[in-house]
Amino acid sequence: MSWQPEINELRKREKLAKEMGGEKNVEKHRSRGKLTVRERINHLLDKNTFHEKGAIAGKAEYQGNELKNFTPANFLIGTGEIDGRKVVIGADDFTVRGGAADGAIKEKQIYSEQLAHDLQLPMVRLVDGTGGGGSVTFLETEGHTYVPVNPAWDYVVRNMGRVPVVGACLGSVAGLGAARVTASHFSVMVEEISQLFVAGPQIVNFGVGQNLTKEELGGTQVHRSSGAIDNIVKTEDEAFEHIRKFLTYLPSNVFQLPPVNDTNDDRNRREDELISVIPKNRRTPYKIRPILKMIFDKNSIFEMGRYFGGGTVTGFARLDGHPVGFLANDSYVAGGGLTVESCEKIERFVDLCETFHLPIVNLVDQPGISIGLAAEKRGTIRKGVRAISAIYQATVPMIEIIMRRVFGVGGAGMINGHGLHFRYAWPSGDWGSLPVEGGIQVAYKRKLEASDNPQALLEELAEQMESVRSPLRTAEAFGIEEIIDPRDTRPLLCDWVDDAYNLLPQHLGPSRHTMRP
């Protein structure tokens, strides 16, 4: 007595499942420059580590007891490894009914989220379809409509506060599919093959009268700066590279410490160029990204959301092999000030670091919250307060390096001013309630109006204030704890990160406020 016939039948169905939507659909899919779902999984994961679950789930037709026809479900799930660390994969197969939900088995999607949650493993979603309720043909086949429910959304929300979640948009993704991409800690799109929208062009044309192509409605040129997606790349393999790199900075779950890597970079490296990177003219901008490379471990910087809220640069890096998050102001974009977009970016990124217990390095040149009528109409002050609140609520170790400006409410909110001020200032530091130049105009308004030569008086007052605004004067009053040679920044940060990681074990576990997308 042997069960070999049943095993043979199992292998037959597994082979059919690997044919996906059939040769014709697979070739059509590839002709669009896209990898198949199984190729994507193989390109992303370490070789031969994918263990699929539910491979033979699908739609079967029988003739008597014999299998006549089999179409696999268009959602694949399983576990695998990325750089030797286990992850959960949930991936759409566009070759079966275009990835729509009525070609899937929703329990598989639910199971993938539960698997990540209960095994406390990172969740990677490779999305290429709607993933929602499918088409209205459901009404004809089922004979009734339904009240919408987002499958597994309770686990989707819980996972945001428990394990790293990645969403990759790898095709035309609409509705719940778009939500699955963006309900993540990191999301990525691929130029030319990816579009993301709440509803596709036909529905948009019918609903609001906008006749747009998929690219015009939701292509990468739309989402490069929309804030819906973090990073845009040129190829699928580059997307997988971003996913792998992103995960290297994070623990597998909130109960573990971030992984520390070996590094060949000297923790005492001092870059001579740092002594002159900040212009003497306070109104002259400078490039922030070369400065980041001089401070953090070589080749360790991973930027997120470059084109959204560009006045603030956010991302991960390493200090002597230790992962950290960083915030840095880009004076070339809105002066580095707090716009609505940069405030949203700061809030989300600080919450991300808080969720996974990453120390934060804040490189500050902050002129403050954006001003003017346009900023007021957008309610920028509320967004600024939310960003500042995220910083104040963060319990992870945070250090502030003041490179130049710290002005007003926005500047003051770049570190918890009521906690231990762990910060250093460069000699280029310039701070106050508002810049001296504008402050003189306000404080001495009547004097200037009454003067016979207001311009001469203004220049005289500015000269008097110039020596007072010296950061050395502030240090004399212990208003700043330490002014440093900019070249000492990296060695001091590497010393700080040792202390920070010694404190991290007491932070392990879920954060007080769950991370939201």
LORO-821690 format. One record per residue (C-alpha): residue number from 1; residue in three letters; chain; y, z, x. Coordinates in pm, 1 decimal. Each point is the difference from the previous one (the first is absolute). Example, Ala and Ser with C-alpha at 12.3 -4.5 7.8 and 13.67 -1.06 7.14 Angstrom:
PT  nr rest kette        v        w        u
PT   1  Ala     A   -450.0    780.0   1230.0
PT   2  Ser     A    344.0    -66.0    137.0
end
This chain:
PT  nr rest kette        v        w        u
PT   1  Met     A      0.0      0.0      0.0
PT   2  Ser     A    327.8   -109.9    155.8
PT   3  Trp     A    363.9    -23.3   -108.1
PT   4  Gln     A     53.2   -305.6    220.7
PT   5  Pro     A     57.1   -236.3   -297.4
PT   6  Glu     A    285.4    219.7   -118.1
PT   7  Ile     A    146.3      9.4    350.5
PT   8  Asn     A    -24.6   -379.5     14.2
PT   9  Glu     A    188.9    -22.1   -329.2
PT  10  Leu     A    264.7    238.1    136.5
PT  11  Arg     A     45.6   -213.5    313.5
PT  12  Lys     A     24.8   -313.1   -217.0
PT  13  Arg     A    284.1    153.9   -200.6
PT  14  Glu     A    174.5    124.7    312.0
PT  15  Lys     A    -11.1   -355.4    136.1
PT  16  Leu     A    147.5   -134.0   -323.3
PT  17  Ala     A    276.7    260.3     16.4
PT  18  Lys     A     96.2   -118.0    349.0
PT  19  Glu     A     54.0   -350.3   -137.8
PT  20  Met     A    299.2    152.2   -188.2
PT  21  Gly     A    146.9   -251.3   -249.1
PT  22  Gly     A   -215.0   -286.8    124.8
PT  23  Glu     A     48.0   -268.8    263.0
PT  24  Lys     A    264.3   -194.2   -195.7
PT  25  Asn     A    221.1    303.0    -66.9
PT  26  Val     A    -40.4    129.1    354.6
PT  27  Glu     A    109.3   -333.0    150.5
PT  28  Lys     A    297.3    -17.6   -237.6
PT  29  His     A     96.5    351.9    106.4
PT  30  Arg     A    -22.3    -87.6    370.4
PT  31  Ser     A    199.5   -320.0    -52.1
PT  32  Arg     A    298.1    222.5    -86.5
PT  33  Gly     A    -15.4    151.8    347.7
PT  34  Lys     A   -165.6    319.4   -118.4
PT  35  Leu     A   -300.8    191.3    126.2
PT  36  Thr     A   -272.2     94.4   -246.7
PT  37  Val     A    -35.0    362.8    -96.4
PT  38  Arg     A   -305.0     46.5    223.1
PT  39  Glu     A    172.0   -167.9    294.1
PT  40  Arg     A    296.8    232.7    -50.5
PT  41  Ile     A   -219.7    306.6      9.8
PT  42  Asn     A   -173.7   -122.9    315.2
PT  43  His     A    332.0    -77.8    171.0
PT  44  Leu     A    141.9    342.2    -84.7
PT  45  Leu     A   -291.3    230.5     75.0
PT  46  Asp     A   -182.8     74.4    322.6
PT  47  Lys     A   -291.7   -240.2     40.1
PT  48  Asn     A   -308.6     66.6   -214.2
PT  49  Thr     A    136.2    321.9   -153.0
PT  50  Phe     A     50.5   -109.2   -362.7
PT  51  His     A   -235.6    174.0   -240.8
PT  52  Glu     A     42.4   -154.5   -342.8
PT  53  Lys     A    -54.7    187.8   -325.5
PT  54  Gly     A    -69.9   -168.5   -331.4
PT  55  Ala     A    -62.8   -339.7    160.0
PT  56  Ile     A   -212.8   -129.5   -287.6
PT  57  Ala     A    232.0    112.7   -277.0
PT  58  Gly     A    112.1   -299.2   -204.6
PT  59  Lys     A    -70.7   -220.1   -300.2
PT  60  Ala     A   -362.9   -106.8    -37.4
PT  61  Glu     A   -166.2   -246.5   -237.7
PT  62  Tyr     A   -373.4     16.0    -67.4
PT  63  Gln     A   -262.0   -236.1   -131.0
PT  64  Gly     A   -264.6    235.6   -118.7
PT  65  Asn     A    -42.3    244.3    285.3
PT  66  Glu     A    110.5   -249.4    260.9
PT  67  Leu     A    350.2     -2.1    147.5
PT  68  Lys     A    156.8   -332.8    -99.6
PT  69  Asn     A    355.1     39.0    129.2
PT  70  Phe     A    196.3    266.5    189.5
PT  71  Thr     A    373.1     37.7     64.7
PT  72  Pro     A     91.7    296.8    219.8
PT  73  Ala     A    282.3    232.0    -95.7
PT  74  Asn     A    322.3   -103.7    168.8
PT  75  Phe     A     67.7    339.7    152.0
PT  76  Leu     A   -182.4    116.1    313.6
PT  77  Ile     A    -22.4    360.3    111.9
PT  78  Gly     A   -151.5    177.8    295.4
PT  79  Thr     A     61.7    194.8    315.9
PT  80  Gly     A     48.5   -115.2    356.7
PT  81  Glu     A    169.7     96.8    321.8
PT  82  Ile     A    336.8    -81.4    154.0
PT  83  Asp     A     17.5     96.6    366.9
PT  84  Gly     A   -305.8    217.7    -55.3
PT  85  Arg     A    148.3    190.1   -296.2
PT  86  Lys     A   -149.0    -33.7   -347.7
PT  87  Val     A    203.6   -149.7   -285.3
PT  88  Val     A    -58.0   -111.0   -359.4
PT  89  Ile     A     60.9   -365.2    -90.1
PT  90  Gly     A     80.3   -134.9   -347.7
PT  91  Ala     A     47.4   -378.7      3.1
PT  92  Asp     A     60.7   -271.6   -260.0
PT  93  Asp     A   -198.0   -324.1     -0.1
PT  94  Phe     A    234.1   -275.8   -117.6
PT  95  Thr     A   -284.2   -254.9    -11.5
PT  96  Val     A   -136.5    171.0   -314.3
PT  97  Arg     A    239.9    -49.3   -293.4
PT  98  Gly     A    303.0     15.2    229.5
PT  99  Gly     A    -45.8    371.0     63.6
PT 100  Ala     A     83.5     80.7   -364.4
PT 101  Ala     A   -131.8    320.6   -150.3
PT 102  Asp     A   -207.0   -175.1   -262.7
PT 103  Gly     A   -218.2   -127.8    284.0
PT 104  Ala     A    -37.7    346.7    147.9
PT 105  Ile     A   -177.3    319.9    -88.4
PT 106  Lys     A    273.0    263.0    -20.5
PT 107  Glu     A   -238.5    279.4     93.5
PT 108  Lys     A    -19.8   -144.3    352.2
PT 109  Gln     A    373.8     35.4     48.4
PT 110  Ile     A    -10.7    353.9   -137.1
PT 111  Tyr     A   -291.7     84.0    227.1
PT 112  Ser     A    183.2   -123.1    310.2
PT 113  Glu     A    293.8    233.5    -64.3
PT 114  Gln     A   -233.9    292.0    -72.0
PT 115  Leu     A   -192.2    -77.8    317.1
PT 116  Ala     A    314.1     19.8    213.2
PT 117  His     A    113.4    317.2   -174.6
PT 118  Asp     A   -324.9    194.7     11.6
PT 119  Leu     A   -106.8   -109.3    349.8
PT 120  Gln     A    361.0     52.7    118.2
PT 121  Leu     A     11.8   -345.2    161.3
PT 122  Pro     A    287.1   -249.6     32.2
PT 123  Met     A     16.9   -253.6   -284.0
PT 124  Val     A     64.2   -367.2     84.5
PT 125  Arg     A     63.3   -236.1   -291.8
PT 126  Leu     A    -23.4   -375.3     65.1
PT 127  Val     A    164.7   -135.1   -315.3
PT 128  Asp     A    -24.1   -362.1   -111.8
PT 129  Gly     A     25.9    -15.0   -378.6
PT 130  Thr     A    147.1    169.9   -303.8
PT 131  Gly     A   -245.0    289.0    -13.1
PT 132  Gly     A    129.4     90.9   -345.5
PT 133  Gly     A   -116.2    -81.3   -349.0
PT 134  Gly     A    -85.7   -359.1     69.7
PT 135  Ser     A    101.3   -284.6   -228.9
PT 136  Val     A     50.6     -6.2   -375.1
PT 137  Thr     A   -340.7   -171.0    -31.1
PT 138  Phe     A   -123.4    360.4     -5.4
PT 139  Leu     A    123.3     16.1   -360.2
PT 140  Glu     A   -218.8   -293.0    -98.9
PT 141  Thr     A   -311.5    120.6    179.6
PT 142  Glu     A     29.1    366.7   -100.9
PT 143  Gly     A    158.6    -37.9   -342.6
PT 144  His     A    257.2    274.1     45.9
PT 145  Thr     A    293.2    101.4    215.8
PT 146  Tyr     A     39.1    327.1    188.8
PT 147  Val     A    248.2    261.5    112.1
PT 148  Pro     A     54.8    -63.6    373.9
PT 149  Val     A   -136.8    249.5    250.7
PT 150  Asn     A     44.3    -42.3    374.5
PT 151  Pro     A   -350.3     39.0    146.9
PT 152  Ala     A    -43.3    294.1    238.6
PT 153  Trp     A    373.2     69.5      1.8
PT 154  Asp     A    -53.1    375.6      5.5
PT 155  Tyr     A   -184.6    -48.8    330.3
PT 156  Val     A    257.9   -252.1    121.0
PT 157  Val     A    270.8    264.5    -40.6
PT 158  Arg     A   -212.2    279.4    151.2
PT 159  Asn     A    -92.8   -212.9    299.2
PT 160  Met     A    367.4    -40.7     88.3
PT 161  Gly     A      6.9    369.8     83.1
PT 162  Arg     A   -344.3     17.1    159.4
PT 163  Val     A    -97.8   -305.1    211.3
PT 164  Pro     A    181.2   -294.7    161.8
PT 165  Val     A     20.9   -289.5   -245.8
PT 166  Val     A     68.4   -360.8    100.7
PT 167  Gly     A     73.2   -291.5   -233.2
PT 168  Ala     A    -25.7   -360.3    122.4
PT 169  Cys     A    136.5   -278.8   -221.6
PT 170  Leu     A   -215.5   -300.7     89.0
PT 171  Gly     A     67.9   -243.8   -282.3
PT 172  Ser     A    185.9    -34.1   -328.2
PT 173  Val     A     -3.0    359.8   -116.2
PT 174  Ala     A    135.4    101.8   -340.5
PT 175  Gly     A      7.6    297.3   -235.0
PT 176  Leu     A   -242.5    275.6     91.5
PT 177  Gly     A    -90.9   -193.3    314.7
PT 178  Ala     A    361.4     26.8    114.8
PT 179  Ala     A     -0.6    368.2    -87.3
PT 180  Arg     A   -315.7     53.1    205.5
PT 181  Val     A    170.8   -155.1    301.7
PT 182  Thr     A    314.7    209.6    -27.7
PT 183  Ala     A   -171.6    329.6    -92.4
PT 184  Ser     A    -57.5     52.3    369.6
PT 185  His     A    135.5    157.8    315.4
PT 186  Phe     A     14.9   -340.8    168.8
PT 187  Ser     A      3.2   -350.0   -149.4
PT 188  Val     A     -0.7   -346.2    153.5
PT 189  Met     A     41.0   -362.3   -115.0
PT 190  Val     A    -85.3   -330.8    169.0
PT 191  Glu     A    247.1   -288.3     10.6
PT 192  Glu     A    -85.8   -305.7   -212.4
PT 193  Ile     A   -321.6    136.3   -154.7
PT 194  Ser     A    135.2    322.2   -158.2
PT 195  Gln     A    210.9     49.8   -310.9
PT 196  Leu     A     54.0    325.8   -185.1
PT 197  Phe     A    151.6     49.4   -343.9
PT 198  Val     A    -20.9    212.7   -314.4
PT 199  Ala     A    -70.6   -315.1   -200.8
PT 200  Gly     A    -63.6   -356.0    115.2
PT 201  Pro     A    223.1   -306.8    -40.1
PT 202  Gln     A   -134.8   -113.9   -338.6
PT 203  Ile     A     52.2    339.5   -162.7
PT 204  Val     A    343.6     35.1    161.9
PT 205  Asn     A     97.8   -344.3   -127.3
PT 206  Phe     A   -116.0     87.7   -352.1
PT 207  Gly     A    143.2    351.3      3.5
PT 208  Val     A    338.6    -35.3    170.0
PT 209  Gly     A     46.6   -374.5     34.1
PT 210  Gln     A    -11.2    -17.8    378.4
PT 211  Asn     A   -187.8   -307.1    120.7
PT 212  Leu     A   -115.3     98.1    348.9
PT 213  Thr     A   -284.4    -82.9    234.5
PT 214  Lys     A   -228.1    274.4    129.2
PT 215  Glu     A    182.8     -0.3    333.4
PT 216  Glu     A    343.0     12.0   -164.1
PT 217  Leu     A   -104.3    289.8   -222.0
PT 218  Gly     A   -198.2    217.6    236.6
PT 219  Gly     A    -46.6   -157.4    340.8
PT 220  Thr     A     65.1    162.8    333.2
PT 221  Gln     A    361.7   -118.6      0.8
PT 222  Val     A     48.7    215.5   -312.6
PT 223  His     A   -183.4    309.8    122.5
PT 224  Arg     A    106.3     -3.5    364.1
PT 225  Ser     A    293.3    220.0   -101.0
PT 226  Ser     A    -90.0    112.0   -353.8
PT 227  Gly     A   -154.9    328.0    107.8
PT 228  Ala     A   -319.1    -70.7   -197.4
PT 229  Ile     A   -188.8    -96.0    317.7
PT 230  Asp     A     20.4    158.9    343.9
PT 231  Asn     A    -87.8   -280.1    242.9
PT 232  Ile     A    -17.0   -380.5    -12.0
PT 233  Val     A   -231.9   -188.5    237.9
PT 234  Lys     A    -88.9   -362.5     69.5
PT 235  Thr     A   -381.8      8.8    -21.8
PT 236  Glu     A   -277.6    200.8   -160.3
PT 237  Asp     A   -127.5    104.8    341.3
PT 238  Glu     A    347.9    132.9     81.3
PT 239  Ala     A    -10.5    195.2   -327.6
PT 240  Phe     A   -330.7    156.1    104.5
PT 241  Glu     A    150.8     82.7    338.3
PT 242  His     A    286.6    183.0   -173.6
PT 243  Ile     A   -246.7    191.1   -217.5
PT 244  Arg     A   -206.9    106.9    298.5
PT 245  Lys     A    308.0    106.0    196.0
PT 246  Phe     A    150.1    191.9   -291.4
PT 247  Leu     A   -317.4    204.8    -40.9
PT 248  Thr     A     -9.0     96.7    369.3
PT 249  Tyr     A    302.0    228.9    -49.5
PT 250  Leu     A   -145.6    190.0   -296.0
PT 251  Pro     A   -287.2    242.3    -48.4
PT 252  Ser     A   -278.5   -101.4   -237.7
PT 253  Asn     A    125.8    255.2   -250.1
PT 254  Val     A    252.4    281.7    -40.2
PT 255  Phe     A   -250.6    258.8    120.3
PT 256  Gln     A    -12.2   -146.9    350.6
PT 257  Leu     A    247.2    -28.1    287.2
PT 258  Pro     A    138.1   -341.6    100.0
PT 259  Pro     A   -208.9   -150.8    282.8
PT 260  Val     A    136.8     38.4    354.2
PT 261  Asn     A    -65.0   -294.3    234.5
PT 262  Asp     A    -16.9    -22.7    375.7
PT 263  Thr     A    303.9   -166.8    153.5
PT 264  Asn     A     86.7   -140.5    340.2
PT 265  Asp     A    370.4     48.5    -59.4
PT 266  Asp     A    176.0    266.7    206.0
PT 267  Arg     A    124.6    278.4   -225.4
PT 268  Asn     A    281.3     60.3    250.6
PT 269  Arg     A    113.7   -363.6      3.7
PT 270  Arg     A    380.3    -22.2     18.8
PT 271  Glu     A    161.9   -333.4    -81.7
PT 272  Asp     A    328.1    -44.9    190.0
PT 273  Glu     A    127.3   -244.0   -260.3
PT 274  Leu     A     29.7    281.4   -255.2
PT 275  Ile     A    307.8    137.7    176.9
PT 276  Ser     A    202.6   -301.4   -112.4
PT 277  Val     A   -157.3   -125.5   -324.9
PT 278  Ile     A    262.5    162.9   -224.2
PT 279  Pro     A    334.9   -182.9     25.6
PT 280  Lys     A    310.2    200.5     89.5
PT 281  Asn     A    179.1   -173.0   -286.8
PT 282  Arg     A   -122.8    194.2   -303.0
PT 283  Arg     A     39.3   -299.2   -229.3
PT 284  Thr     A   -227.5   -222.7    208.3
PT 285  Pro     A   -357.6    -33.8   -129.6
PT 286  Tyr     A   -306.3     -3.1    226.4
PT 287  Lys     A   -365.7    -94.1    -33.4
PT 288  Ile     A   -225.0    290.3    -93.9
PT 289  Arg     A   -345.9   -155.1     48.7
PT 290  Pro     A     21.2    -31.0    380.9
PT 291  Ile     A     92.1    370.8      6.7
PT 292  Leu     A   -314.6     86.7   -194.7
PT 293  Lys     A   -211.5   -177.4    262.1
PT 294  Met     A    165.2    201.9    276.8
PT 295  Ile     A    -75.8    331.8   -171.2
PT 296  Phe     A   -344.8    -32.5   -156.9
PT 297  Asp     A   -331.9    -86.6    164.6
PT 298  Lys     A    -16.0   -362.1    109.1
PT 299  Asn     A   -134.3   -242.0   -262.7
PT 300  Ser     A    -37.0    280.5   -253.2
PT 301  Ile     A    269.8    -87.5   -255.4
PT 302  Phe     A   -104.8   -111.2   -350.1
PT 303  Glu     A    299.9    -71.8   -221.4
PT 304  Met     A    -20.7      6.3   -379.4
PT 305  Gly     A    234.7   -174.4   -244.0
PT 306  Arg     A    230.9   -160.2    254.0
PT 307  Tyr     A    197.7   -209.7   -249.6
PT 308  Phe     A     39.3    258.2   -277.1
PT 309  Gly     A    269.8    260.1     54.1
PT 310  Gly     A     55.0   -149.2    344.1
PT 311  Gly     A    263.7    256.4     96.7
PT 312  Thr     A   -287.5    242.0     53.0
PT 313  Val     A   -298.8    -91.4    218.6
PT 314  Thr     A   -323.3    180.6    -88.5
PT 315  Gly     A   -345.2     -8.2    150.3
PT 316  Phe     A   -262.0    165.1    213.9
PT 317  Ala     A    -20.3     39.8    375.7
PT 318  Arg     A   -167.1    226.0    256.2
PT 319  Leu     A    123.7    260.5    244.1
PT 320  Asp     A   -250.3     66.7    277.3
PT 321  Gly     A   -266.7   -138.3   -234.3
PT 322  His     A    103.8    214.2   -300.5
PT 323  Pro     A     86.3   -192.0   -321.5
PT 324  Val     A    346.2     71.1   -141.7
PT 325  Gly     A    217.2   -150.1   -268.3
PT 326  Phe     A    352.1   -104.2     86.8
PT 327  Leu     A    329.4    -66.9   -175.9
PT 328  Ala     A    277.3   -184.4    182.5
PT 329  Asn     A    332.3   -146.1   -109.5
PT 330  Asp     A     81.0   -366.3     66.6
PT 331  Ser     A    377.0    -27.7     43.1
PT 332  Tyr     A    -20.9   -378.6    -45.5
PT 333  Val     A    -97.3     41.3   -369.2
PT 334  Ala     A    264.1    165.0   -221.1
PT 335  Gly     A     98.1    204.0    304.5
PT 336  Gly     A   -329.0    189.1    -31.9
PT 337  Gly     A    135.4    181.0   -307.3
PT 338  Leu     A   -192.1    124.7   -300.3
PT 339  Thr     A    -19.7   -280.8   -254.7
PT 340  Val     A   -212.1     22.9   -314.8
PT 341  Glu     A   -275.7   -191.2    177.2
PT 342  Ser     A      2.7    201.5    320.9
PT 343  Cys     A     -3.3    324.4   -201.5
PT 344  Glu     A   -309.2   -111.8   -189.3
PT 345  Lys     A   -157.7   -102.9    328.8
PT 346  Ile     A     68.7    338.5    162.1
PT 347  Glu     A   -128.7    195.3   -299.0
PT 348  Arg     A   -327.1   -192.6    -16.6
PT 349  Phe     A    -61.3      5.9    375.0
PT 350  Val     A     72.0    370.8     43.8
PT 351  Asp     A   -236.0     73.3   -289.9
PT 352  Leu     A   -264.0   -216.0    170.3
PT 353  Cys     A     30.9    199.5    323.4
PT 354  Glu     A     -4.7    326.3   -194.4
PT 355  Thr     A   -313.6   -104.9   -187.7
PT 356  Phe     A   -196.5    -67.8    319.5
PT 357  His     A    164.6    265.7    218.7
PT 358  Leu     A    169.5   -230.9    250.3
PT 359  Pro     A    290.3    151.9    197.1
PT 360  Ile     A    326.0   -192.8    -43.1
PT 361  Val     A    246.3   -113.7    265.9
PT 362  Asn     A    342.6    -71.3   -152.1
PT 363  Leu     A    226.1   -210.4    222.9
PT 364  Val     A    339.6     43.1   -161.6
PT 365  Asp     A    310.8   -215.1     -0.9
PT 366  Gln     A     95.3     67.9   -359.9
PT 367  Pro     A    347.8    -85.7   -134.6
PT 368  Gly     A    -96.1    148.0   -336.7
PT 369  Ile     A    -68.9   -111.6   -355.5
PT 370  Ser     A    137.8   -344.6    -83.4
PT 371  Ile     A    345.3      0.0   -156.8
PT 372  Gly     A    198.7   -235.1   -223.6
PT 373  Leu     A    -14.3   -122.2   -358.7
PT 374  Ala     A   -327.1   -192.0     37.0
PT 375  Ala     A   -171.7    307.8    145.1
PT 376  Glu     A    136.2    219.9   -279.6
PT 377  Lys     A   -120.2   -240.5   -268.5
PT 378  Arg     A   -352.2     19.9    143.3
PT 379  Gly     A     -6.3    379.2     -8.2
PT 380  Thr     A    -44.2     17.0    375.8
PT 381  Ile     A     78.8    370.3     12.5
PT 382  Arg     A   -307.8     82.8   -208.3
PT 383  Lys     A   -220.2   -211.3    226.4
PT 384  Gly     A    155.1    167.3    302.9
PT 385  Val     A    -70.5    344.1   -141.6
PT 386  Arg     A   -364.1    -98.8    -63.4
PT 387  Ala     A    -40.5   -116.0    361.6
PT 388  Ile     A    157.9    320.2    129.6
PT 389  Ser     A   -221.7    206.2   -231.5
PT 390  Ala     A   -310.8   -169.0    143.0
PT 391  Ile     A    112.0    103.4    348.8
PT 392  Tyr     A     71.0    357.3   -113.1
PT 393  Gln     A   -333.7     26.8   -182.0
PT 394  Ala     A   -198.8   -126.7    298.1
PT 395  Thr     A   -190.9    275.2    177.0
PT 396  Val     A   -129.6   -207.9    292.1
PT 397  Pro     A    168.9     51.3    338.3
PT 398  Met     A    314.0   -212.3     24.7
PT 399  Ile     A    237.2    -55.7    289.7
PT 400  Glu     A    343.7   -161.8     -7.3
PT 401  Ile     A    141.6   -203.7    286.6
PT 402  Ile     A    370.7    -56.6    -66.4
PT 403  Met     A     88.1   -325.9    173.2
PT 404  Arg     A    345.6    -48.4   -143.5
PT 405  Arg     A    141.5     70.1   -349.8
PT 406  Val     A    -78.3    284.9   -239.3
PT 407  Phe     A    249.6     -8.4   -285.7
PT 408  Gly     A     24.7    140.0   -349.5
PT 409  Val     A   -273.7     91.9   -244.1
PT 410  Gly     A   -227.1   -277.7    124.2
PT 411  Gly     A     26.7     93.6    364.6
PT 412  Ala     A    -46.5    367.6    -76.0
PT 413  Gly     A   -314.8    -76.2   -198.0
PT 414  Met     A   -190.7   -160.5    286.0
PT 415  Ile     A   -149.2    338.9     88.3
PT 416  Asn     A    -53.1    322.1   -193.6
PT 417  Gly     A    325.0    170.6     92.6
PT 418  His     A   -129.8    337.0   -115.8
PT 419  Gly     A   -313.7     -0.7    211.5
PT 420  Leu     A    -47.0     20.9    373.6
PT 421  His     A    228.7   -265.5    145.0
PT 422  Phe     A   -239.3   -176.5    233.5
PT 423  Arg     A    225.3   -275.1    123.4
PT 424  Tyr     A    157.5   -156.6    304.0
PT 425  Ala     A    323.4   -196.4     25.2
PT 426  Trp     A     96.1   -276.4    236.7
PT 427  Pro     A    347.2     16.4    158.2
PT 428  Ser     A     97.7   -285.6   -233.7
PT 429  Gly     A    -26.6    239.1   -296.8
PT 430  Asp     A    281.8    -19.1   -253.8
PT 431  Trp     A     -4.6    217.3   -313.1
PT 432  Gly     A    190.1    169.8   -276.7
PT 433  Ser     A     65.1     -9.2   -372.5
PT 434  Leu     A    141.0   -348.0     49.9
PT 435  Pro     A    106.7   -212.1    299.1
PT 436  Val     A    318.9    116.7    169.5
PT 437  Glu     A    163.4   -340.4    -44.6
PT 438  Gly     A    -24.5      9.2   -378.2
PT 439  Gly     A     37.2    375.6    -15.8
PT 440  Ile     A    345.6    -11.2    162.2
PT 441  Gln     A    120.3   -239.0   -267.4
PT 442  Val     A   -111.5    244.6   -269.7
PT 443  Ala     A     96.5    329.6    162.9
PT 444  Tyr     A    344.1   -114.7    116.1
PT 445  Lys     A     80.6   -233.2   -287.9
PT 446  Arg     A    334.4    161.7    -86.8
PT 447  Lys     A    108.8     25.0    362.4
PT 448  Leu     A    -79.9   -363.8     58.0
PT 449  Glu     A    182.9   -106.4   -317.0
PT 450  Ala     A    309.5    200.7    103.4
PT 451  Ser     A      0.5   -127.7    358.3
PT 452  Asp     A    246.3   -262.3    118.3
PT 453  Asn     A   -275.6   -142.0    219.1
PT 454  Pro     A   -332.6     73.2   -170.6
PT 455  Gln     A   -201.7   -216.3    241.2
PT 456  Ala     A    132.2    187.9    304.7
PT 457  Leu     A    -68.4    332.3   -169.2
PT 458  Leu     A   -351.2   -114.2    -91.4
PT 459  Glu     A    -72.9    -94.7    360.9
PT 460  Glu     A    139.7    333.1    122.2
PT 461  Leu     A   -216.4    197.4   -242.6
PT 462  Ala     A   -307.0   -206.5     92.4
PT 463  Glu     A     57.5     72.7    369.2
PT 464  Gln     A     26.2    373.6    -73.0
PT 465  Met     A   -326.9     -7.9   -195.8
PT 466  Glu     A   -188.8   -203.1    257.9
PT 467  Ser     A    -61.4    292.4    236.6
PT 468  Val     A    -83.3    232.8   -289.7
PT 469  Arg     A   -272.4   -235.5   -128.3
PT 470  Ser     A   -188.7     21.2    332.4
PT 471  Pro     A   -359.4    116.9    -55.8
PT 472  Leu     A     48.2    235.7    295.8
PT 473  Arg     A    250.0    195.8   -209.0
PT 474  Thr     A   -261.6     34.9   -274.1
PT 475  Ala     A   -257.6    118.7    253.3
PT 476  Glu     A    243.9    267.8    119.5
PT 477  Ala     A     -9.5    146.9   -351.6
PT 478  Phe     A   -381.6    -46.0    -15.7
PT 479  Gly     A     54.9   -249.3   -281.2
PT 480  Ile     A   -253.0   -220.1    174.0
PT 481  Glu     A   -288.1    163.6    183.2
PT 482  Glu     A    -33.7   -239.6    290.7
PT 483  Ile     A    166.1   -313.9    130.9
PT 484  Ile     A   -235.5   -202.9    216.3
PT 485  Asp     A     -3.8   -295.2    232.4
PT 486  Pro     A   -141.0   -280.0   -222.9
PT 487  Arg     A   -249.4    -79.0    276.7
PT 488  Asp     A   -161.4    340.5    -59.1
PT 489  Thr     A    -77.2    -80.2   -364.3
PT 490  Arg     A   -360.5   -110.5     46.5
PT 491  Pro     A   -107.6    293.1    221.4
PT 492  Leu     A    159.3    245.9   -242.8
PT 493  Leu     A   -164.1   -166.7   -300.4
PT 494  Cys     A   -340.4      6.3    170.9
PT 495  Asp     A     45.9    371.0     60.7
PT 496  Trp     A    100.6     49.6   -364.8
PT 497  Val     A   -297.8   -195.2   -135.0
PT 498  Asp     A   -240.6    240.1    173.9
PT 499  Asp     A    160.1    289.6   -187.4
PT 500  Ala     A      3.6   -201.1   -323.4
PT 501  Tyr     A   -372.3    -74.1     14.3
PT 502  Asn     A    -77.2    365.3     72.7
PT 503  Leu     A    169.1     79.8   -333.3
PT 504  Leu     A   -167.0   -273.3   -206.1
PT 505  Pro     A   -326.2    182.5    -86.2
PT 506  Gln     A    192.8    236.4   -226.9
PT 507  His     A    128.2   -301.8   -197.2
PT 508  Leu     A   -340.7   -154.2    -81.3
PT 509  Gly     A    -93.0    -70.0   -361.2
PT 510  Pro     A    189.0   -159.3   -289.7
PT 511  Ser     A    379.0     11.5     20.4
PT 512  Arg     A    197.1    186.3   -262.1
PT 513  His     A    125.6   -324.3   -153.3
PT 514  Thr     A   -247.4   -287.9    -21.9
PT 515  Met     A    103.9   -323.1    165.9
PT 516  Arg     A    120.2   -266.6   -242.6
PT 517  Pro     A     26.6   -374.9     77.9
end
